[in-house]
Amino acid sequence: MMASITTGRARSGYGAMAPSADRLAWYFLRLSGGLLVILALAHMFITHYLNVPSETTFDFVANRWANPLWRTFDWVLLMAALWHGLIGLRYSVTDYIRRAGWRVFALSLVWITGLVFTGMGSITIFTFDEAAARDNLGPLAGQIWIAQAIGGSLFVFAIGTYLGALALVLWVARSFRAGGPPIYSGDPGQYAWVMHRATGIGIVFFLLVHIIDIMLIGLGQHIYDESVEFYGNVFLIPMEIALVGAVIYHTLNGLRIMVIDFWEMGTRRQRQLFWAALIGSVVLTLPSAIIIFLAEL
């Protein structure tokens, strides 16, 4: 049976992706997910509840990274979040890209992205020198257009998010008018799966932009603070709140998945657990939304 599975995967474009690699990925997603429950939610609490994103300026980061423990915390968070997201993205690639050649290309792009952004993030965190960054006189010092380009990418990301939400609303409205289900006839577990994948992909792409954004701190205080100011833009505030909700839902549903995996009662209670994750996401996101609106508007 195992041989037939391996042969089938090789013919469909998995190549060297052996079942053992899938098993390692399965365990890594759950181990890194458990770690991210602590690290990601703690980071989110600091940047979206105790503070708002537009307040995470050069001085905020410099004061934080003056402590090596915070640098270590941010690096471990970066590694766990980046590779958790990219290995999760690998499943989307294998699910939706059927042609063997394109699948190999997409998977290669995922691994290359992981290596490049691991290097970028690690160098930024461990080589940051506050005094040198404040007095940066390098060739890119004062090039505000770099921060504006990053800000522009946030606007593109936001537009895509809003258009996707609008399309979903229109789809649901059309389904209701036709007397059908909101999206499709499926069990709540299927809705949970769709939402988990959608929030995961969105978080990954935002994380990649954020890694590039944080790199600007090495180019000087003015460039970095210019990029941070974009987070206070009224047009981007709904996306910021949506990001908080996405992280919280992805975390709670991830815990739901682990309960289903490792506890027999979890399978029986998977519907109730889905509604608990959904309601919990809304309840936990509301305080951040209020804090951000009060601070930015």
N, C-alpha and C positions, 0 to 999 in steps of 0.2 A: 504493500500500500504506500509506504514512504517513498519507494522508488518511483512509483507512478506519479506521485505528487511532484517530486523533484523534476522528473522529465517534463511534465506538463508545464511547470513554471519556466523551465529553461526555454521551451518552445515559445512561450508567450512573452518572453522578453525579460524575465527576471535575471537571466545570466547567472552571475555568481551568487545571487541572493539565495542562500541555502536556508532550510527550515531553522537551523541553529541560529542564524542571523536574525530571523523573525522572532525567535524566542528571546534572544538577548534584547532586541528592541522592545519587546513586550515588557520585560522586567525593568528595563531602563526607564520607560515611560512611567511606570508605577513608582519606582524609587525616586526619580527626579520630581514626579508630581507630588509625592508626599513631602519632599523637601521644599518645593515651591509653595505649598500651603502655608508654610511658616515665612519663608523669605519674601515671596511676592506680595502676600497680604500685608506683611510688615512694611515693605517699601511703599505699597499703595496707601497704607494708612498715613505714612509720613508725608507723602507728596500730594495726596488728594483729600485728606481729612484734617491733619494738623496744619498743613499748608495747602496752597494751590499751585498748579504747575508753573504759572508765571512768576512765582516767588522763588523758584529753584534756580537762582541766578549764580553767577560766578562765585560770589562771596559765600553763598549757601553751600556749593559743592566744595570750595576750597576749605571751608571750616570743617566740613564732613571728612574730607580726605586728609586732613591734618592728623587724623587718628588712623593708624594702620589697621585697626580692627574694622573700621568702616570700609577701608579699601578692600580688605579681605571679604567682608560681607557682600559688597557690590560685585566683586569678581566671581564669587561662588554663585550669586544670583544670576549674573550674566551667563555663566557657563550652563547652569541648570536650565534657565529659560530658553537660551538660544538652541541648545541641542535637543531639549524636550520638544520645542516647536518644530525644528527641522526634521527630526525623526518622525514626528506626527505628520509633517507635510509629505514625507516619503510615502505614507499610506495613501494620501490623496493622489499622488503621482501614479502609484501602481493601480489605483482604482479607476482613474479616469483617462489615462493615456494608454491606449491599446497597442499601438504600433511599437515593435521592439526597439527600433532605432531611436524614435522620439523618446521612449521611456528611458533608455540608457542616457540620452542627452540630458533629460530632465533630472534624473537621479544624480548624474555627474555635477550638474549645476547646483543641486542641493548641497552636495558634499563640499564643492569649491566655495560656495557661499559660507558654509559653516567654518571652514578653515580661515578664509579671509576675515570674516567678522570676529572670529575668536582672536586673531592677531590684532586687529584694530582695537577691539575693546580692551584686551589685556595691556597693550602698549599704552593706551590712554590712561588707564587706571594706575599702573605701576610706575610710569615715567613722569606723571604730572608734577610740575614744579611751580608752585604758586608765584614766587617772585619772578621767575623767568616768563611765565605766562602773562603776568601783569605788564611787564616791560618788553613784550615780544616785538622785535624789530626785524623779523624774518621777511622773506619775500611776499608772504601772504598776509602779513600784519595790516590791519586796516581795510582789508578787502570785504566790506560789508555785503557785497553781492553774494558771497558764499552763504551767509546766514539767510539772506533773502531767498536763495535757491532752495534751501532746506525748508524754509517757511512755505514756499510755493508747493513743495511736495506734500506738505500737510494739507494744504487746500485741495490738492488733487485727491488725496486720500479721503478727505471729508466729503467732497462731491460724490465720489464713488459710494461712500457709506450712505449718504442721504438718498441717492438715486436707487440704491439697492433696497433701502427701507421703503421708499415710495412704491417701487415695483411690487414689493411684498404686500403692502396695503392694498394696492389695486387688484392684485391677484386674489387676495382674500375676499375683497368686496365683490368681485366678479363671481367667485365660487358661491358666495352666499346668495347672490341674485339668482344663480342657476339652481339653487336648492341643494348644492353639494357640500362637502366638508370644507373647512377653512383653506386647506392647502391640498391634502390628499387623504385618502382613507388609510389611516395607519394607526398603529398602537402608539400610546404616549412615548414608549421607548424609542420608536423611530423618530419622533419629533425631538427627543432628547439627543439622539445621535446626530441629526442634522444640525441642531443648534450648537452642539459641542464642536463639530467640525468647522462650522462657519465662524464661531468665535475664535477657535484656535488659529485658523488661517489669518483672520484679521489681526490678532495679537502678534503673530509672527511678523507680518509686514510692518506693523507699527514699531515693533522692537528693532527691526533693521534700520528704519529711519531714525529711531532714537539713538542707536549706537553711533550713526554718522553725526547726529546732532551733538552728542556729548563729546565727540572728538574735537569739535570746534573750540573747546575750552583751552586746548593747547595753542590756538592761534591768537589768543588774547582775550581780555575781559570784554571789550566792546563788541567783538564779533559774537561771542557766546551769549552775552546778555541780549543782543539784538535777536538772536534766534529764539531765546526763551520768551521774549515779548509776544511772539506769535500765539503762544498758548492762551493769552488773555484776549485774543480777538473774538468778538461776539460770534462770528461765523463758525469758529472752531469749538466753541464751548459745548454744543450738543455732542460733537464727536468725542470730546474728552469724557463727558458723562457716559456716553455709550461704551467707551473703552473701560471705564470702571466697572460698568455692568457686565461687560464681556469677560473681564478677568474674574469677577466674583462668580458668575455663572459657570465658567469653565472650571473653576476651582471646586465649587460645590458639586457639579455633576461629575467631576473627576473622582471626588470622594465617593459619590454614589456608585460609580463604576467599580471602584476598589471594593466597596461593600458587597456588590453583586458577585465579584470575582472570588472573594475569600470568605463569604458567609452565606450559608444556604438560605437563610431567611431573607437575604438581600434580593434574591431572585423573586421570591414571592411578593416582596414589598416594593418592587422596582417602580411601579406606577406612583405609589405614595411618595417614594423618595424623589421622583422627578418633580412632582408638584411642590415638595418641600424645597428642592433646589431652586425652582422657578420663583416661588414666593420669597424665599430667603434672599435671592438676588435682587429683587425689587426693593425689599425692605432695607437691605444693607447699602444699596446704591443711593437711595433717597437722601441720607445725610450728606454724602459727598456732593450731590447735585445742589443741595441748598447752600452748602459752604462755598462752592464754586460760583454760583449765581450771586450770592451776597458779596463776594470778594471782587468779582469782575464786572458786575453791572452797576 
